[in-house]
Amino acid sequence: MMKWSTVNRVRKIFNAAASVFAALTFCTYAHADEIKIGIIDSFNPGLFSETLSPTLDYLNQKLPQHQFKFVPVNSINPAEDLKRQDVSFFICSAGTFHELSLLQGAMHIATRKTVLSEDPSASEASTFVTLADRKDLDSLASLKGKTVVASQPNSFDGWLIALHEIHKLGFNPDNFFSKALFSHFQFPDALMALVERKADVAILSACLLEKMTDEGLLDQSEFKVVAPKSNTTLHCAHSTDLYPGIVFASVEQTSPKLAWEVTSALISIGATNDYEWTIANRFSKVSDLYRDLQIGPYAYLKDWSLNGVISRFGTEIGVAALLLLMLIGNWFYLRRTVAKRTAQVKRTLERQIQLEKEQRESRLRLAQLEKFGVISQMSGMLAHECQQPLMAINNYLAGLKYHLQKEGRSDALTAKAISNLESNSERIGDIIIRVRNYAKRKRGTLKRCDLTQIAESALTVLASGQYKNIPIKYQGPQHAYVSGEPLELELLMINLMRNACSAAESQSQPAVSLTITDADTDHFCIEVEDNGPALDDAGFARLKSLGDSIKPNGMGIGLSLVRGIADSHGGTLEFSRLQPNGISAKFTIEKDKENEAPAG
């Protein structure tokens, strides 16, 4: 068992370390730029020689323009004490840092990590330790009703982490142990309570048992760890989940430049006495611990007095009362508004009938316009193609007439036949001229129209047609004025959206969009996009060809109409492939010179 001589020797070592720590803590430096570092919580005295003293010496050496010093901070009310002492930085447990980050906006600078851990966010835990001969204590559940000894009730790794592990097993940590003793120091006081049979189990920080054994201060075979965890992150025995280690933090008022300097210095220290400063990025487990144990910023969860309930659920109670009043008022309101709602429904139905009538008329008008457009283009094509052979016929007739006259072989019958051919050829020419004039009919004066209204009308037509089940997402300005023919622009939008719907309907979730945006300061851009199948190079080339179609049974007339309307309005029509699939069609048209709503 532990020898009393060893215990006394350890006590002397710890007391001497505590004295040195107190002396250095309160020592002041005659320096113009004094930086105070608060020490919160009562850590084991070994922390000073292991980490605090080397850290302070390194900061003063690395940053000679500042003079750093330690000051003690009251762990019962650290927030007020930090303000009172004008502290720039502080060192505390991850639990205390979590509280101060919520109360004062404290910022994480660095976290102390043991070299036995591979993750700074998982380098600290608690260990349930009993005497090796306690065969009855082989699991955490077997500790229920026993006497426990720990360092302090606010010690993060020496008490709170252990309580959280008990909570996660489904027990109430407030009454799990029959008695709790607090010895201030884990070693040797807590272990001596075990040896003297004053307690059944001791709560120690992870790795402390191994460290004391390595230093020859105790025989580890005399003790055992209850319910040790098996993982490869922390390479020493522990009985709980892993949490971040001791935190070096800054208060909210600390300048960013000073915080950056200190952070850089701490990270550059390297491992000292098996510990190093590094960066931890996961503190969610600490928040869960405080919430589950209902302590710190979540202590109000334990208050079930009237004031406590109102404080916790004041918003919910107010909302519930408001809802009750609303339900009572709604009961009276419904009786009063049934007739009004019925009248509104009737007017809505009448309006719906009127809209359907307008849609039918619009579809008929657009169908007529589309038919005229097709006839116009086909007439122009036929007239153009017939003009060349007609000119050849006229040339052959003139040559034949000249040849017969030259040879003296002309007679009355031949002359009459040639005359009739010339007359009919001239008549055909007149017909071609009339057809070309029809195909190139003189356009009326373009008028000012609103692309937004035209788009809404086009969407209305599409909503009642073949593709009414395909949602079309629309986005555009309140007004977009151009000079043009409204029906032709509407036909352009309808044809582009029909083609998009036709391509997208084969997809499991078809998506089509119509967007009107500013192409630049002088032009609007009408863009239609779909998520139809991806087109290969050949299919995309056919899409851009005049009079061609990518549909198996298509004739390309719709796109020809669109191109004709685009040309007649002085605009440009462009197609592009979207990734990973789909097509984008963009029509650019010049804005009206006064692109604003008319005065009225």
C-alpha positions in Angstrom: 0.0 0.0 0.0 1.0 3.7 -0.2 3.6 4.5 2.4 3.0 7.4 4.8 6.6 8.6 4.1 5.7 8.8 0.4 2.5 10.7 1.1 4.3 13.2 3.3 7.0 13.7 0.7 4.3 14.3 -2.0 2.4 16.7 0.3 5.6 18.7 0.8 6.3 18.8 -2.9 2.8 20.0 -3.6 2.8 22.6 -0.8 6.2 24.0 -2.1 4.8 24.2 -5.7 1.7 25.9 -4.4 3.8 28.4 -2.5 5.9 29.2 -5.6 2.8 29.5 -7.7 1.3 32.0 -5.2 4.5 34.0 -5.1 4.8 34.3 -8.8 1.1 34.9 -9.2 1.0 38.0 -7.2 4.3 39.3 -8.3 4.1 42.6 -10.3 6.4 43.9 -13.0 7.4 47.4 -13.5 6.5 47.6 -17.2 4.4 50.0 -19.2 2.5 47.3 -21.0 1.5 44.8 -18.4 -0.8 41.9 -19.6 -2.7 40.0 -17.0 -3.5 36.3 -17.4 -6.2 35.1 -15.0 -6.0 31.6 -13.5 -9.6 30.2 -12.9 -10.3 27.0 -11.0 -8.1 25.3 -8.5 -5.9 23.1 -10.6 -3.5 20.5 -9.2 -0.3 22.3 -8.1 1.6 20.2 -10.6 0.0 22.2 -13.4 2.1 25.2 -12.6 5.5 23.4 -13.0 4.2 21.4 -16.0 2.6 24.1 -18.0 1.9 27.5 -16.5 5.5 28.4 -15.5 7.0 27.4 -18.9 4.2 29.1 -20.7 4.6 32.4 -18.8 8.4 32.3 -19.3 8.0 31.7 -23.0 5.5 34.4 -23.6 7.7 37.0 -21.8 10.7 35.8 -23.9 8.8 35.6 -27.2 6.9 38.9 -26.8 9.3 41.2 -24.9 7.2 44.2 -25.8 4.7 43.0 -23.3 5.0 41.8 -19.6 2.8 38.9 -18.8 1.8 38.0 -15.3 -0.6 35.5 -13.6 -3.4 36.7 -11.4 -5.9 34.4 -9.5 -9.5 34.7 -10.4 -12.5 33.7 -8.2 -13.9 30.5 -9.6 -17.3 31.1 -8.0 -18.0 34.3 -10.0 -15.2 34.5 -12.6 -17.1 36.8 -14.9 -17.2 39.7 -12.5 -13.7 39.1 -11.2 -12.3 39.1 -14.8 -13.8 42.6 -15.3 -12.6 43.9 -11.9 -9.0 42.9 -12.5 -8.9 44.1 -16.1 -7.7 40.7 -17.3 -6.8 40.3 -21.0 -6.5 36.5 -21.0 -7.4 33.6 -18.7 -6.7 29.9 -18.3 -9.5 27.6 -17.2 -11.1 24.3 -17.8 -13.2 23.7 -21.0 -16.3 23.8 -18.9 -15.6 27.2 -17.4 -14.6 28.5 -20.8 -18.0 27.4 -22.2 -19.8 29.4 -19.5 -17.7 32.5 -20.1 -18.1 32.3 -23.9 -21.8 32.5 -23.4 -21.8 35.1 -20.7 -19.0 37.4 -21.9 -18.1 36.4 -25.5 -14.8 34.9 -24.5 -12.7 33.7 -27.5 -10.7 30.5 -27.7 -7.0 31.0 -28.1 -5.4 27.6 -27.5 -6.1 24.3 -25.8 -3.6 22.3 -23.7 -3.3 18.7 -25.1 -1.4 15.8 -23.6 1.0 14.0 -25.9 -0.9 10.9 -25.0 -3.9 12.2 -27.0 -4.2 12.5 -30.8 -7.0 15.1 -30.7 -7.0 18.4 -28.7 -10.8 18.3 -28.6 -10.6 14.8 -27.0 -7.7 14.9 -24.6 -9.4 15.1 -21.2 -11.6 12.6 -19.3 -12.4 11.3 -15.8 -11.4 8.0 -14.3 -13.3 6.0 -11.7 -10.7 4.4 -9.5 -11.2 1.8 -6.7 -8.9 -0.5 -4.7 -7.9 -3.6 -6.6 -9.4 -5.9 -4.0 -12.9 -4.4 -4.5 -14.3 -7.3 -6.6 -17.8 -6.0 -6.1 -17.1 -2.8 -8.0 -16.7 -3.8 -11.6 -19.0 -1.4 -13.5 -20.3 2.1 -13.2 -23.8 0.8 -12.2 -22.1 -1.1 -9.2 -21.0 2.3 -7.8 -24.6 3.4 -7.1 -25.1 4.1 -3.4 -21.3 4.1 -2.6 -19.2 6.8 -1.1 -17.2 8.8 -3.7 -14.2 11.2 -3.2 -13.3 13.9 -5.7 -11.2 17.1 -5.8 -13.8 19.8 -6.0 -17.5 20.1 -6.9 -16.7 22.5 -9.8 -13.7 20.5 -11.1 -14.4 19.7 -14.8 -12.3 16.6 -15.3 -12.3 15.7 -11.6 -16.0 15.6 -11.0 -18.4 17.1 -13.7 -17.3 14.8 -16.5 -17.8 11.8 -14.2 -21.4 13.0 -13.3 -22.2 13.4 -17.0 -21.1 9.8 -17.7 -23.5 8.7 -14.9 -26.3 10.7 -16.5 -25.7 9.1 -19.9 -26.2 5.7 -18.3 -29.7 6.8 -17.3 -29.0 7.5 -13.6 -29.7 10.7 -11.7 -26.2 12.0 -10.8 -27.7 14.1 -8.0 -28.5 11.0 -5.8 -26.3 8.3 -7.5 -23.7 8.3 -4.7 -24.8 7.9 -1.0 -22.0 10.4 0.0 -19.6 12.7 -1.7 -16.3 13.8 -0.2 -14.2 16.6 -1.6 -10.5 16.6 -0.8 -9.3 19.6 -2.9 -6.4 17.6 -4.4 -6.8 14.4 -6.3 -3.3 13.2 -5.3 -2.5 12.2 -2.7 -5.7 13.2 -0.8 -8.3 11.4 -2.9 -6.3 8.2 -3.2 -5.5 8.3 0.6 -9.3 8.3 1.2 -9.5 5.1 -0.8 -6.5 3.5 1.0 -8.0 4.4 4.4 -11.4 3.0 3.3 -13.1 6.3 3.8 -14.4 6.1 0.3 -15.3 3.4 -2.1 -14.4 5.1 -5.4 -12.2 8.1 -6.3 -12.7 10.4 -9.3 -9.3 11.2 -10.9 -8.3 13.0 -14.1 -7.4 10.7 -16.9 -3.7 9.7 -17.0 -3.0 10.9 -13.4 -2.8 7.3 -12.2 -0.2 6.3 -14.8 1.7 9.5 -14.3 2.0 9.0 -10.5 3.1 5.4 -11.1 5.8 6.5 -13.6 7.1 8.9 -11.0 7.3 6.2 -8.4 4.8 7.8 -6.1 2.4 4.9 -6.0 2.0 1.3 -7.0 -0.7 1.1 -9.7 -1.3 -2.6 -8.9 -3.0 -1.5 -5.7 -5.8 0.2 -7.7 -8.0 -0.5 -10.6 -10.0 1.5 -13.2 -13.7 0.9 -13.2 -15.3 0.5 -16.7 -12.3 1.6 -18.8 -13.1 2.9 -22.3 -11.4 1.3 -25.2 -10.3 3.8 -27.9 -7.2 4.9 -29.6 -7.5 8.6 -29.2 -6.3 8.9 -25.6 -3.6 6.4 -24.7 -4.2 6.1 -20.9 -7.0 4.6 -18.9 -10.3 6.5 -18.6 -13.9 5.8 -17.8 -15.8 8.5 -19.6 -16.1 10.2 -23.0 -13.3 12.6 -24.1 -13.5 16.4 -23.9 -11.2 19.3 -24.7 -8.3 20.1 -22.3 -7.5 23.2 -20.4 -8.3 26.4 -22.4 -6.2 29.5 -22.9 -8.8 32.2 -23.8 -9.1 36.0 -24.3 -11.8 38.3 -23.1 -14.0 40.1 -25.6 -12.1 43.4 -25.2 -8.7 42.0 -26.0 -7.3 43.6 -29.2 -7.1 41.2 -32.2 -3.4 42.0 -32.7 -2.5 41.0 -29.2 -4.7 37.9 -29.4 -2.9 36.9 -32.6 0.5 37.5 -31.1 -0.3 35.3 -28.1 -1.9 32.6 -30.3 1.2 32.4 -32.5 3.5 32.3 -29.5 1.5 29.5 -27.8 1.4 27.3 -30.9 5.1 27.7 -31.4 6.1 26.6 -27.8 5.9 22.9 -28.7 5.6 20.0 -26.3 6.8 20.7 -22.7 6.6 18.2 -19.9 4.3 15.9 -22.1 1.9 18.8 -22.8 1.5 21.3 -25.7 -0.7 24.2 -26.6 -2.7 23.6 -29.8 -6.1 24.4 -31.3 -9.4 22.6 -30.5 -12.4 23.1 -32.7 -15.1 21.0 -31.0 -16.8 22.2 -27.8 -20.2 20.8 -28.4 -19.7 18.0 -25.9 -19.0 20.6 -23.2 -22.3 22.3 -24.0 -24.1 19.0 -23.9 -22.6 18.2 -20.5 -23.8 21.5 -18.9 -27.2 21.2 -20.4 -27.7 17.5 -19.3 -26.4 18.3 -15.8 -28.5 21.5 -15.7 -25.6 23.6 -14.3 -23.9 26.8 -15.2 -25.9 28.7 -17.9 -28.5 25.9 -17.7 -29.0 25.9 -14.0 -32.4 27.5 -14.4 -33.7 24.2 -15.7 -33.8 22.9 -12.1 -35.9 25.7 -10.8 -39.6 24.6 -10.7 -40.9 27.4 -8.5 -43.6 29.7 -9.9 -41.1 32.3 -10.8 -38.8 29.7 -12.2 -41.5 28.2 -14.4 -42.5 31.6 -15.6 -38.9 32.5 -16.3 -38.4 29.2 -18.3 -41.7 29.0 -20.0 -42.9 32.6 -20.0 -42.9 32.8 -23.8 -44.7 29.5 -24.1 -47.3 30.5 -21.5 -47.9 33.8 -23.2 -48.2 32.1 -26.6 -50.7 29.5 -25.1 -52.8 32.3 -23.5 -52.8 34.3 -26.7 -53.8 31.2 -28.7 -56.7 30.6 -26.3 -57.9 34.1 -26.7 -57.5 33.8 -30.4 -59.6 30.6 -30.5 -62.4 32.2 -28.5 -62.3 35.3 -30.7 -62.2 33.1 -33.8 -65.4 31.2 -32.8 -67.3 34.5 -32.9 -65.5 35.7 -36.0 -66.3 32.6 -38.0 -70.0 33.0 -37.5 -69.8 36.5 -38.7 -67.7 35.9 -41.8 -69.3 32.7 -43.3 -71.6 34.8 -45.5 -68.7 37.0 -46.5 -66.5 34.1 -47.4 -69.3 32.5 -49.4 -69.7 35.7 -51.4 -66.0 35.8 -52.0 -66.0 32.2 -53.3 -68.8 33.0 -55.6 -66.9 36.0 -57.0 -63.8 33.9 -57.4 -65.7 31.2 -59.4 -67.1 33.9 -61.6 -63.6 35.3 -62.1 -62.3 31.8 -62.9 -64.9 31.3 -65.5 -64.1 34.7 -67.1 -60.3 33.8 -67.1 -61.0 30.5 -68.8 -63.0 32.3 -71.5 -60.2 34.8 -72.0 -57.7 32.0 -72.2 -59.7 30.3 -74.9 -59.9 33.5 -76.9 -56.2 34.1 -76.4 -55.3 30.6 -77.6 -57.5 31.0 -80.7 -55.9 34.4 -81.4 -52.4 33.0 -81.0 -53.2 30.0 -83.1 -54.4 32.3 -85.9 -51.2 34.3 -85.6 -49.1 31.2 -85.7 -51.0 30.0 -88.8 -50.4 33.3 -90.6 -46.7 33.2 -89.7 -46.3 29.7 -91.1 -48.2 30.7 -94.3 -46.1 33.8 -94.6 -42.8 31.9 -94.3 -43.8 29.1 -96.6 -45.1 31.7 -99.2 -41.8 33.5 -99.1 -39.8 30.2 -99.5 -42.0 29.1 -102.5 -41.8 32.5 -104.2 -38.1 32.6 -103.8 -37.6 29.1 -105.1 -40.0 29.7 -108.1 -38.3 32.9 -109.2 -35.2 31.3 -110.5 -36.8 28.6 -112.8 -39.3 31.3 -114.0 -36.4 33.5 -115.1 -34.9 30.6 -116.9 -38.2 30.0 -118.7 -38.3 33.6 -119.8 -34.7 33.5 -121.1 -35.4 30.3 -123.0 -38.6 31.9 -124.6 -36.6 35.0 -125.6 -33.9 32.9 -127.1 -36.3 30.6 -129.0 -38.2 33.6 -130.4 -35.0 35.2 -131.6 -33.8 31.9 -133.1 -37.0 31.3 -135.1 -37.0 34.9 -136.4 -33.3 34.6 -137.4 -33.9 31.3 -139.2 -37.1 32.6 -140.9 -39.1 29.7 -139.6 -41.6 31.6 -137.6 -45.3 31.2 -138.5 -48.5 32.5 -137.0 -49.1 29.4 -134.8 -45.6 29.4 -133.4 -45.8 33.1 -132.8 -49.1 32.7 -131.0 -47.8 29.9 -128.9 -44.7 31.9 -127.9 -46.9 34.9 -127.2 -49.2 32.8 -124.9 -46.1 31.4 -123.1 -44.8 34.9 -122.6 -48.2 36.1 -121.3 -48.5 33.2 -118.8 -44.9 33.6 -117.7 -45.5 37.3 -117.0 -48.7 36.3 -115.1 -46.7 33.8 -113.0 -44.2 36.6 -112.4 -47.0 38.8 -111.2 -48.2 36.1 -108.9 -44.7 35.6 -107.4 -44.4 39.3 -106.9 -47.7 39.3 -105.0 -46.7 36.3 -102.9 -43.3 37.9 -102.1 -45.1 41.1 -101.2 -47.4 39.1 -98.9 -44.6 37.2 -97.3 -42.7 40.5 -96.9 -45.8 42.5 -96.0 -45.1 46.0 -94.9 -45.1 45.9 -91.1 -47.1 48.4 -89.1 -45.5 50.8 -86.7 -44.2 48.9 -83.6 -45.8 50.0 -80.4 -44.7 50.2 -76.8 -45.4 47.1 -74.9 -44.5 45.5 -71.5 -42.6 42.2 -71.6 -43.8 41.4 -68.0 -47.4 41.5 -69.1 -46.7 39.5 -72.2 -44.9 36.9 -70.1 -47.8 36.6 -67.7 -50.2 36.1 -70.6 -47.9 33.5 -72.1 -47.7 31.6 -68.8 -51.5 31.7 -68.6 -51.8 30.1 -72.0 -49.2 27.4 -71.1 -51.0 26.7 -67.8 -54.2 25.6 -69.6 -52.5 23.7 -72.4 -50.8 20.4 -73.0 -48.1 21.0 -70.4 -50.2 22.4 -67.6 -48.8 19.8 -65.2 -45.2 21.0 -65.7 -44.3 23.8 -63.2 -42.8 26.9 -64.8 -40.7 29.1 -62.6 -41.0 32.8 -63.5 -38.8 35.7 -62.5 -38.8 39.2 -63.9 -39.1 42.9 -63.2 -42.3 44.7 -62.4 -42.2 46.3 -65.9 -40.0 45.8 -68.9 -40.9 48.1 -71.8 -39.9 47.5 -75.4 -41.0 48.5 -78.9 -42.6 45.5 -80.6 -45.7 43.5 -81.6 -47.2 42.1 -78.3 -48.8 39.0 -80.0 -45.6 38.1 -81.8 -43.5 38.4 -78.7 -46.1 36.3 -76.8 -45.9 33.7 -79.5 -42.1 33.7 -79.2 -42.2 33.1 -75.5 -44.9 30.4 -75.8 -43.0 28.5 -78.5 -39.8 28.6 -76.4 -41.6 27.4 -73.3 -43.4 24.7 -75.2 -40.2 23.3 -76.6 -38.7 23.4 -73.0 -41.7 21.6 -71.5 -41.6 19.0 -74.3 -37.9 18.3 -73.5 -38.3 18.3 -69.7 -41.5 16.1 -69.5 -39.4 13.0 -69.9 -37.6 13.8 -66.6 -38.7 12.5 -63.2 -38.8 16.0 -61.9 -39.3 18.4 -64.9 -38.1 21.9 -64.4 -38.7 24.9 -66.7 -38.0 28.5 -66.0 -38.7 31.8 -67.7 -36.6 34.8 -66.7 -36.6 38.4 -67.9 -33.4 40.3 -66.9 -31.3 43.3 -68.0 -28.8 42.1 -70.6 -27.1 45.5 -70.4 -28.2 49.1 -70.0 -29.9 49.1 -73.4 -31.3 45.5 -73.8 -33.6 43.0 -72.1 -32.8 39.3 -72.1 -35.7 36.7 -72.2 -34.2 33.4 -71.1 -36.0 30.0 -71.0 -34.2 27.0 -69.4 -35.2 23.4 -69.0 -33.6 20.2 -67.5 -34.4 18.0 -70.5 -32.0 15.3 -71.7 -28.5 16.3 -72.7 -28.0 16.9 -76.4 -25.0 15.6 -78.4 -23.2 17.8 -80.8 -25.3 16.7 -83.8 -28.6 17.3 -81.9 -27.4 20.7 -80.8 -26.3 21.6 -84.3 -29.8 20.7 -85.6 -31.4 22.9 -82.9 -29.6 25.9 -84.3 -30.4 25.1 -87.9 -33.2 27.1 -89.6 -36.2 24.9 -90.3 -34.8 21.8 -88.5 -36.2 20.1 -85.4 -34.8 17.8 -82.8 -38.2 16.2 -82.2 -38.7 12.8 -84.0 -41.9 14.1 -85.7 -41.1 17.8 -85.6 -41.0 20.1 -88.7 -39.1 22.9 -87.1 -41.8 25.4 -87.9 -42.1 26.6 -84.3 -38.4 27.5 -84.1 -38.6 29.1 -87.5 -41.4 31.3 -86.3 -39.4 32.2 -83.2 -36.3 33.1 -85.3 -38.5 35.2 -87.7 -40.0 37.1 -84.8 -36.6 37.7 -83.3 -35.3 39.0 -86.6 -38.3 41.2 -87.2 -37.8 42.8 -83.8 -34.1 43.4 -84.4 -33.2 40.9 -81.6 -30.8 38.0 -81.3 -31.7 34.4 -80.5 -29.1 32.1 -79.0 -29.1 28.5 -77.7 -26.6 27.0 -75.2 -26.3 23.6 -73.4 -26.6 23.5 -69.6 -24.6 21.2 -67.4 -25.1 18.4 -66.8 -28.2 18.5 -69.0 -30.8 20.9 -70.4 -31.0 23.8 -72.9 -31.0 27.5 -72.4 -32.6 29.8 -75.0 -31.9 33.5 -74.8 -33.7 36.2 -76.8 -32.2 39.7 -76.5 -34.3 42.8 -77.5 -33.6 46.5 -77.3 -35.3 48.4 -74.5 -37.8 51.2 -75.2 -36.0 54.5 -75.1 -38.2 55.6 -72.1 -38.2 52.3 -70.2 -40.6 53.3 -67.5 -44.3 53.2 -66.8 -46.2 55.7 -68.8 -47.6 58.6 -66.9 -51.3 58.3 -66.2 
